[in-house]
């Protein structure tokens, strides 16, 4: 069973952005499946790194788009991005010591974050400024 199911309220109304968000959810769900299957710590740690890189790249594109368009809420949006990245790094640091606790923390935090961030920050950004280029 997937950890995070795509929900209509996650949509920001921009197909390319929604596609990227779905890809991030797919990565998180793949990690969740590995955790359930009892993957070895080094495998999970490497996959956490992949998720961190994917999310970081997505955030970098969004932040460039916001800077280029002089988005008035760049500071708040970037702060939300940095907070999540810091939390994921903290979870990665603690994973080897407590894999079960870190797994539960990561799962709950990512689900909460996607629900709130997509509906608030991303929806506002893309409704105000439209879309941006995606590689």
C-alpha positions in Angstrom: 0.0 0.0 0.0 1.3 3.5 -0.9 2.2 5.9 1.9 0.9 8.9 0.0 -1.9 8.7 -2.5 -2.3 11.6 -5.0 -5.4 13.6 -4.0 -7.1 16.2 -6.1 -6.4 18.9 -3.5 -2.6 18.4 -4.0 -3.0 19.8 -7.6 -1.7 23.3 -8.1 -3.5 23.5 -11.5 -0.3 23.4 -13.5 0.3 20.1 -15.3 4.1 20.2 -15.3 4.3 21.0 -11.6 1.6 18.4 -10.7 3.7 15.9 -12.7 6.8 16.7 -10.7 4.9 16.4 -7.5 3.5 13.0 -8.5 7.1 11.9 -9.3 8.2 12.9 -5.8 5.3 11.1 -4.3 6.3 8.0 -6.3 9.8 8.2 -4.9 8.5 8.4 -1.4 6.2 5.5 -1.9 9.0 3.4 -3.3 11.0 4.2 -0.2 8.0 3.2 1.9 7.8 -0.1 0.1 11.4 -0.8 0.8 11.0 0.0 4.4 8.0 -2.4 4.7 10.0 -5.1 2.9 12.7 -4.8 5.5 15.4 -3.4 3.2 18.9 -3.2 4.6 20.0 0.1 6.3 22.5 1.0 3.6 19.9 0.5 0.8 17.4 2.7 2.6 20.0 5.3 3.4 21.0 5.5 -0.3 17.4 5.8 -1.3 16.8 8.6 1.2 19.7 10.4 -0.5 17.9 10.0 -3.8 14.7 11.5 -2.4 16.7 14.3 -0.8 18.3 15.1 -4.2 15.0 14.9 -6.1 13.3 17.2 -3.6 16.2 19.6 -3.6 16.3 19.8 -7.4 12.6 20.5 -7.5 12.9 23.2 -4.8 15.8 24.8 -6.6 13.7 25.1 -9.8 10.8 26.5 -7.9 13.0 29.0 -6.1 14.7 30.2 -9.3 11.2 30.7 -10.9 10.2 32.7 -7.8 13.3 34.9 -8.0 13.0 35.4 -11.7 9.4 36.6 -11.2 10.1 38.6 -8.0 7.5 36.5 -6.2 6.5 38.4 -3.0 6.4 35.2 -0.8 9.7 33.8 -1.8 11.1 34.1 1.7 8.2 32.1 3.3 8.2 29.5 0.5 11.9 29.0 0.7 11.8 28.8 4.4 9.2 25.9 4.2 11.5 24.2 1.7 14.6 24.5 3.9 12.6 23.2 7.0 11.6 20.1 5.1 15.1 19.5 3.8 16.6 19.9 7.3 14.1 17.5 8.7 14.9 14.9 6.0 18.6 15.3 6.8 18.0 14.9 10.5 16.0 11.7 9.8 18.8 10.4 7.6 21.3 11.1 10.3 19.2 9.2 12.9 18.2 6.3 10.6 21.1 4.0 11.3 20.6 4.4 15.1 16.8 3.9 15.0 15.5 2.7 11.6 12.0 2.0 12.8 11.6 5.4 14.6 13.1 7.3 11.7 10.9 5.5 9.2 7.7 6.4 11.1 8.9 10.0 11.5 9.7 10.3 7.8 6.5 8.8 6.7 4.3 11.1 8.9 6.3 14.2 8.2 6.3 13.8 4.4 2.6 13.0 4.3 1.8 16.1 6.5 4.1 18.3 4.5 2.7 17.4 1.1 -0.8 17.9 2.3 -0.1 21.4 3.6 2.6 22.6 1.3 0.8 21.7 -2.0 -2.5 23.3 -0.9 -0.9 26.5 0.4 2.5 27.6 -0.8 2.5 25.8 -4.2 -1.1 26.5 -5.0 -0.6 30.3 -4.3 2.7 30.4 -6.2 1.4 28.8 -9.3 -2.0 30.5 -9.3 -0.3 33.8 -9.1 2.6 33.3 -11.5 1.7 30.3 -13.7 4.1 27.6 -14.7 7.8 27.4 -15.2 10.1 25.3 -17.4 10.9 21.8 -16.3 13.8 19.7 -17.6 
